[in-house]
Amino acid sequence: MAINPDDFNEPVLDYNFSNTQTISDLIFSMSKAGGFTATKLAKARNLLQLQFNQLRDNNYHPEKCLNWISFPACLCATGTRGFFVEAIKQKKFNIISTTCGTLDHDIARVHKDYLHGEFELDDIELGEHGLNRLGNVIVPNSSYGEIIEKVVLPALEEIRATRIKETGLNGTDLWKGFGTVELCWELGERICDESSILYWASKHKIPIIIPGITDGSVGAQLFMFRQKYTDFWIDVLADEQRMSDLTWVAESSNALMIGGGISKHHVIWWNQYRGGLDNAVYITTAPEFDGSLSGARLREAISWGKMRPNAPNVCIEGDASLILPILGASFFS
């Protein structure tokens, strides 16, 4: 690509804080001030606004517009969970890809608080006191595993009894078509708390896909339930069928992806079958040179057919627990 010096004609402007009244004003100023990541944040806000407008204008219909969001569970142990809750409440996205820990933290925090800590705390001493450290968040045993065991196993008993009554099926046939989407909706129906991701996803019937459903505390409860009912299973291929059905017919498909791993890969993987994503924002702290999916920039996905070559996109290198609240204040306040 030849460089034309005349193309560089937009001056870098200093912030004028006397004219900055809102978060949206600040983000707009970032687009003019530059400063490395600030420019990317401003671009991300514009791309997300396009995604949200498109979904709204198409009456939230997934065949017209499919808006994905993917994220790892760790953010749901922090107040950043509030970004996801509000985005789902306002139906900014109509399909979610995440990890099992998201269910763990969402259920646990409905019942008990997590606490502030520090990265530098003594982990051996914390363990002796029944305190688990997740970065600088402290998760007491009484606020996590004990709660999930009390909540999930009785819920599974109710779900099983209801399915037997409504379908007349038994054995392994009882669970055919019951994937993580259905599991999340069933759990969400039993949560009467508007601070919950599961609550809003169930209320709006927004699919939550958990490809690695056994990789967490809820997954351990599913395993324990299978010890009692050996015919119990989660139909993860039903989830894959749902994603296939949605992506094949979607007229446009957009994404906000936070972090990498299995939740990000399921978004870009299924979108390759329709020629790639049409609009994407990616937030990551991972370096590109390690070859991981977390580090892979969106331009790499183009080579796999998972991003359209001309699709608008941006990758923000930074901490999502800082970036998402700024974007949320701009969109939701």
N, C-alpha and C positions, 0 to 999 in steps of 0.2 A: 504494500500500500504506500503510494507516494505521499509525502508530506507537503502540504501547501502552507507556507508561513502565514498567508493571509487568513487562514482558518482560525488562527489564534487571536481572537479579537474581543474577548470578554474579559474585562478587568477584574482583578481580585479586589474586593471591597472589605473594609474593616467593619466589624460589628458596630452598630449604633444602638446601644441598649436603651436609649431614651425612646426609641420607636418600637421596642420589643415588649409587647403587652401580654402575649400568650405564647404557649409552647409552639403553636403553628407559626407564629411570627419568628420565633427563634430558629425553627427548622428551615424556614424560607431564607433567613439570613445566612444559614450555613451553606445554602446553595450558592450564595454570592461571595461568601467569605472564603470558602474552600477550607483547606486545612486537612487534607488527607482523608480521614474517615468521615469527617463532617459532610463532605460533598456526597459521599455514598449514602449517608443517612437521609439526606434530603431527597436523593433519587429514589431510595427505598420507599419513602413516604408517598411519593408521586405514583410509583408503580402499584403500591398497595391500594391507593385511592382508586386507581383504574380497575383493579380487581374487584373491590367492594362495589363500585358503581355498576360494573358489568353484571354482577350477581343480582344486585337489587333491580336493575333495569330488566332483567330476565325473570323476575318474580321468583328468584331463588331456585329455579328449576335446574337440576343437575344435567339434563340433556342439552340445555342451552349453555350453561356455564358451570364448570366444576372448579370450585376453589378449595385447594388442599391446604392443610396446615400440618406440619410434622415437627415434633419436638421430643427431647428426652425427658425422663422422669425427674431428674434432679431439680429442674426449675420449679416443679410443683411442690418441692419442699420449702420453697421460698415464697415471698409475697408476689412473685411474678406469676404465680398461679392465677392471680386476679386478672392479668391480661387475657389469659386463655378463657377464663370464665366469662368475661365481658364480651370477648369476640364471639364466643359461641352463643351467648345470650342474645346478642344482636344479629346473629346469623350472618356474620362476615365470611364464614367458611361453611361448606356443606359436606366436608369429609375430613376426618382426622386420622393421622397415623402417628402412633406413639408407642411407648414401651410399658411393660407390666407395672413398673414402679409408679407410673402415673396413677393407676388405680389404687395402689397401696397408699400413696401420700394423700390422694383425694379423699379416700374413705377415712383414713386415720385422722386427718385434720378437721373433718366434720365433727369428730367426737372429742379430740383433745388437741392442745396447742403443741407446736414445735417451739423450740427456744433458741435465742441467740447465743452463739459461742464465738470461738476464734479458731483460725487455721492452726495456730501454734500450740494448742492445748495438748496435754500429755494423753495420748490415746490408750496407753496401758491403764492409767488411772481412771480414765473415763469408763473403760470397759468394766473395771472393778465395781463401779457405781451403777452399772446398768444403763449407761448413757452412750448412745451411738453418735459418731460425728459424721456429718455429711458436709464437707467443706467447712464453713463457719456456722453451720446450723446444728443444733443438738437435738437428737431424737431419742427421748427416753423409751425404754422397752415398753413402758406402760402406755405410751402414746403411739405405738406402732403395731408390732406383731400381735400383742395381746388383744388389741381392738379388732384387728382384721380377722383373727380367728373367731371372735365372738360374733362378728357381723356376717362374714362370708359363708360359713358352713350352714347356719340356719337359713340364710337366703337360698342357698343351693337346694336345701331340703324343700323349701316352698316352691321353688322353680320346678323341681322334679315332680312334685305332687300335682302341680297345676298342669304340667305338660301331659302327664298320664291321663288326667281327667279330660283335658281338651282334645287330645289326639287319639286316645284309646290305644296308643302304642306302648311297647315296652322293649326292654333289651337295648341293643345298640341302635335300633331303628328310632328310638325315642329322641335321640340326639342328632340325627341327621339334619343338616341345615342349621344347627345351633352353633354359630361361630362366636367370635369375640364381639362382634357387633351386637348380637342378641344378648350376650352375657352382660355387656356394658349397659344396654337399655334396661335389662331386668334389675341390675344393681341400682341404676339411677332412679328407677321407679320407687325404690325403697329408701331413698334419701330425700328427706323433706328439708333441704337446706339449700338456699339459693347461692351459697358460696362454693358450691360443688360443680365441677366440670361434668361429672356423670349426671347430675340432676338436669342440667340444661341440654345436654346431648340427648338424653331420654325424652325430655319434654318436646324438643323440636325434631326428634327422630333423625338426628345427625349421626351417621355411622362413625364409630370409633374402631379403627383397625388396630389390633395388638398382635403383630406377627410373632413376637416372642413371648407369648402369653404365660409360659411356664417360668420365665426368668424374673421372679419376684415373689413377694409374700402371698399375693392372691394366687399365683401359680402354685405355690406350695399347698394352699388350701384346696385347690382343684385336685391335686395329687392325693391329698388326704381323703377327699370325698370319694375318689376312685377306689381307695382301700375298702370302703364300705359298700360301694356299688360298682362292681368290677366292669359293668357294661357302660359306665359313664365315659364320655369323651367330648372334646371340643372340636367341632368341625372347622378346622382352620382353612380347609380348601373352599368352604362356603364363603369365607372372607375374600379369598382370591377371586372367586367367581363374581362376587359383588364388585370388586375393583375392576375386573375385566369388563363387566357389563357397563359400568359407568364410563370408563375411559373410551371404549369403542364407539360410543354414541355421542359423547360430549362434543359440542360444536367448538367450545374453547375450554382450555384447562390451564389453570394458573396455580401458583404455589408460593407460600411462605414456609421456608424450611429453616429450622433452628437446629444446629448441630448435625452430626452425620449418623452413621450406623444404620441399623435395620429400618428405623422409621423413615429416614430420608430416602433410603434405597427403594423402599416400596413405592414411594411417590414417583421417582424418576423411572423406575423399572416399568411400571404399567403404562406410563405415558410414552414410552418408546414405541408402543404398538399403534399409536395414533400420530406418529411423526414428531413427538416431543412436546414439551410444555410451551405455552404461548407467552407466558409472563412469569418471572420468578424472582423472588428475593431470598437470599441465603445469608444466614448469620452464623459465624463460626469463629472459634479461637484457635483452631488447629492450623499448623503450618502446612503449606502445600507440598513441601519436599519430602514428607514422610510417606507419601503414596497412599494414604488412607482415604476413605470416602469422606471422612470429616474434613480433611484438608483439601479435597478436590474442589476446585472452583467450577462454577457453572459452565464455563467454556469447555471444560473437559467432557461434560455431559453431552455437548454437541457432537463430539466425535463418536459417541455411542448411539446417537439418534434419540437421546432422552431430552434434549432441548432443541427447539427449532433454531436454525442458524441465525435468523433475523429476529428472534424473540427478545424483547427488552428484558434486561436482567441486571442485577447488581449483587455483589457479595460484600457484606460488611464484616470486616475483621474486628471483632470485639465481643465483650461480655453481654450476652443476651439479657441478663438481669439488670443491666443498665440501659440497653438499647430499647427493649420492648416497653418499659414503662414510659419512656419519652414518646415513643410512637403511640402508645395507648392514651397518653394525656392529650395528644393532638387529635386522635380520632374519637375518643369516647367522652371527653369532658365537655 
